């Protein structure tokens, strides 16, 4: 079965409140990794509250299209390291 935006959103809905690692493609062979907690899902985007002290901003949002096009990778099996 092909992956659709609604399937991606449904999977994200099941992980609200869990720790997440988001790896973003920011250029040719360059990535950035952000740790946080999946806080909210909306029809077109989801919001990740970033770990305090590790970034200059508190929240970041991503589109489900970013996952579909593989611009970001989301991993929910992240152990919280403090």
ABEGO torsion letter per residue (X at the ends): XBBBAAAAAAAAAAABGBBBBBBBBAEBGBBBBBBBBBABBBAABBBBBBBBGABABABBBBBAAAAAAGABBBBAABBBBX
